[in-house]
Amino acid sequence: MLLAIARSSLESEAIITLILVLVPIILGVLALHIALQRRAETGIVPRVAIFALGIIALLAWTGLYVGPALALLASIMPAYRSVLPTATG
């Protein structure tokens, strides 16, 4: 796709194709940035951000259904803790 754009002139069709290529890349980079931040515990802000990215991805037909659905599910999953609580008593 990029090879075809490189050999053609930048008309409206090529710009639309470029946008269709860049939207999934930008959404993926944003999702990775949010997911890979180090936190003691996952709060509500990253969950809402991932949820919003999932909704935007669904509306933009990014990854069809699987990728956005996984992002939506990841936003409502319980927080992962690397250290298990110990039993007292």
Phi and psi restraints in degrees (value plus and minus 20) as a CYANA .aco file:
   2 LEU   PHI     -88.0   -48.0
   2 LEU   PSI     -52.3   -12.3
   3 LEU   PHI     -85.3   -45.3
   3 LEU   PSI     -59.6   -19.6
   4 ALA   PHI     -86.1   -46.1
   4 ALA   PSI     -58.5   -18.5
   5 ILE   PHI     -87.4   -47.4
   5 ILE   PSI     -57.3   -17.3
   6 ALA   PHI     -85.2   -45.2
   6 ALA   PSI     -49.8    -9.8
   7 ARG   PHI    -112.8   -72.8
   7 ARG   PSI     -26.6    13.4
   8 SER   PHI    -129.3   -89.3
   8 SER   PSI     151.1   191.1
   9 SER   PHI    -103.1   -63.1
   9 SER   PSI     136.2   176.2
  10 LEU   PHI    -101.8   -61.8
  10 LEU   PSI      65.0   105.0
  11 GLU   PHI    -124.5   -84.5
  11 GLU   PSI    -196.3  -156.3
  12 SER   PHI     -82.4   -42.4
  12 SER   PSI     -55.6   -15.6
  13 GLU   PHI     -85.9   -45.9
  13 GLU   PSI     -59.6   -19.6
  14 ALA   PHI     -89.2   -49.2
  14 ALA   PSI     -56.4   -16.4
  15 ILE   PHI     -88.2   -48.2
  15 ILE   PSI     -59.7   -19.7
  16 ILE   PHI     -83.1   -43.1
  16 ILE   PSI     -62.4   -22.4
  17 THR   PHI     -82.9   -42.9
  17 THR   PSI     -61.0   -21.0
  18 LEU   PHI     -82.8   -42.8
  18 LEU   PSI     -60.2   -20.2
  19 ILE   PHI     -84.4   -44.4
  19 ILE   PSI     -61.8   -21.8
  20 LEU   PHI     -85.5   -45.5
  20 LEU   PSI     -43.8    -3.8
  21 VAL   PHI    -102.6   -62.6
  21 VAL   PSI     -60.3   -20.3
  22 LEU   PHI     -96.5   -56.5
  22 LEU   PSI     -51.0   -11.0
  23 VAL   PHI     -79.7   -39.7
  23 VAL   PSI     -70.7   -30.7
  24 PRO   PHI     -83.5   -43.5
  24 PRO   PSI     -55.1   -15.1
  25 ILE   PHI     -85.4   -45.4
  25 ILE   PSI     -65.7   -25.7
  26 ILE   PHI     -84.5   -44.5
  26 ILE   PSI     -64.0   -24.0
  27 LEU   PHI     -82.9   -42.9
  27 LEU   PSI     -59.4   -19.4
  28 GLY   PHI     -86.0   -46.0
  28 GLY   PSI     -61.8   -21.8
  29 VAL   PHI     -85.1   -45.1
  29 VAL   PSI     -62.2   -22.2
  30 LEU   PHI     -83.2   -43.2
  30 LEU   PSI     -61.9   -21.9
  31 ALA   PHI     -84.3   -44.3
  31 ALA   PSI     -61.6   -21.6
  32 LEU   PHI     -85.0   -45.0
  32 LEU   PSI     -59.4   -19.4
  33 HIS   PHI     -81.8   -41.8
  33 HIS   PSI     -63.9   -23.9
  34 ILE   PHI     -88.1   -48.1
  34 ILE   PSI     -62.8   -22.8
  35 ALA   PHI     -91.5   -51.5
  35 ALA   PSI     -50.5   -10.5
  36 LEU   PHI    -114.4   -74.4
  36 LEU   PSI     -16.0    24.0
  37 GLN   PHI     -91.8   -51.8
  37 GLN   PSI     118.6   158.6
  38 ARG   PHI    -100.7   -60.7
  38 ARG   PSI     106.0   146.0
  39 ARG   PHI    -159.9  -119.9
  39 ARG   PSI     130.8   170.8
  40 ALA   PHI     -87.6   -47.6
  40 ALA   PSI     -61.0   -21.0
  41 GLU   PHI    -168.6  -128.6
  41 GLU   PSI     124.6   164.6
  42 THR   PHI     -96.2   -56.2
  42 THR   PSI     101.4   141.4
  43 GLY   PHI    -114.6   -74.6
  43 GLY   PSI    -186.3  -146.3
  44 ILE   PHI     -98.7   -58.7
  44 ILE   PSI     -50.5   -10.5
  45 VAL   PHI     -83.7   -43.7
  45 VAL   PSI     -69.0   -29.0
  46 PRO   PHI     -84.5   -44.5
  46 PRO   PSI     -53.1   -13.1
  47 ARG   PHI     -86.1   -46.1
  47 ARG   PSI     -62.3   -22.3
  48 VAL   PHI     -86.6   -46.6
  48 VAL   PSI     -58.6   -18.6
  49 ALA   PHI     -84.1   -44.1
  49 ALA   PSI     -64.1   -24.1
  50 ILE   PHI     -85.9   -45.9
  50 ILE   PSI     -58.6   -18.6
  51 PHE   PHI     -81.8   -41.8
  51 PHE   PSI     -64.7   -24.7
  52 ALA   PHI     -83.4   -43.4
  52 ALA   PSI     -61.5   -21.5
  53 LEU   PHI     -82.3   -42.3
  53 LEU   PSI     -57.9   -17.9
  54 GLY   PHI     -84.1   -44.1
  54 GLY   PSI     -61.6   -21.6
  55 ILE   PHI     -85.9   -45.9
  55 ILE   PSI     -64.2   -24.2
  56 ILE   PHI     -81.9   -41.9
  56 ILE   PSI     -60.9   -20.9
  57 ALA   PHI     -85.0   -45.0
  57 ALA   PSI     -58.6   -18.6
  58 LEU   PHI     -83.3   -43.3
  58 LEU   PSI     -63.2   -23.2
  59 LEU   PHI     -88.9   -48.9
  59 LEU   PSI     -49.1    -9.1
  60 ALA   PHI    -111.2   -71.2
  60 ALA   PSI     -16.3    23.7
  61 TRP   PHI      35.4    75.4
  61 TRP   PSI      18.3    58.3
  62 THR   PHI    -106.1   -66.1
  62 THR   PSI      98.8   138.8
  63 GLY   PHI      51.3    91.3
  63 GLY   PSI      -2.9    37.1
  64 LEU   PHI      33.9    73.9
  64 LEU   PSI    -125.3   -85.3
  65 TYR   PHI    -136.1   -96.1
  65 TYR   PSI     -51.8   -11.8
  66 VAL   PHI     -88.2   -48.2
  66 VAL   PSI     -70.4   -30.4
  67 GLY   PHI     -80.8   -40.8
  67 GLY   PSI     -72.6   -32.6
  68 PRO   PHI     -82.2   -42.2
  68 PRO   PSI     -56.2   -16.2
  69 ALA   PHI     -85.2   -45.2
  69 ALA   PSI     -59.2   -19.2
  70 LEU   PHI     -85.7   -45.7
  70 LEU   PSI     -57.3   -17.3
  71 ALA   PHI     -85.3   -45.3
  71 ALA   PSI     -61.3   -21.3
  72 LEU   PHI     -84.5   -44.5
  72 LEU   PSI     -62.1   -22.1
  73 LEU   PHI     -86.7   -46.7
  73 LEU   PSI     -58.3   -18.3
  74 ALA   PHI     -84.6   -44.6
  74 ALA   PSI     -48.6    -8.6
  75 SER   PHI     -93.6   -53.6
  75 SER   PSI     -40.9    -0.9
  76 ILE   PHI    -128.7   -88.7
  76 ILE   PSI     -20.6    19.4
  77 MET   PHI     -90.5   -50.5
  77 MET   PSI     132.4   172.4
  78 PRO   PHI     -86.1   -46.1
  78 PRO   PSI     135.5   175.5
  79 ALA   PHI     -86.0   -46.0
  79 ALA   PSI     121.4   161.4
  80 TYR   PHI    -108.6   -68.6
  80 TYR   PSI     111.4   151.4
  81 ARG   PHI    -135.3   -95.3
  81 ARG   PSI     110.3   150.3
  82 SER   PHI     -97.8   -57.8
  82 SER   PSI     -42.6    -2.6
  83 VAL   PHI    -133.2   -93.2
  83 VAL   PSI     102.5   142.5
  84 LEU   PHI     -96.8   -56.8
  84 LEU   PSI     122.4   162.4
  85 PRO   PHI     -87.2   -47.2
  85 PRO   PSI     122.3   162.3
  86 THR   PHI    -115.0   -75.0
  86 THR   PSI     128.7   168.7
  87 ALA   PHI    -100.0   -60.0
  87 ALA   PSI     114.3   154.3
  88 THR   PHI    -124.6   -84.6
  88 THR   PSI     123.6   163.6
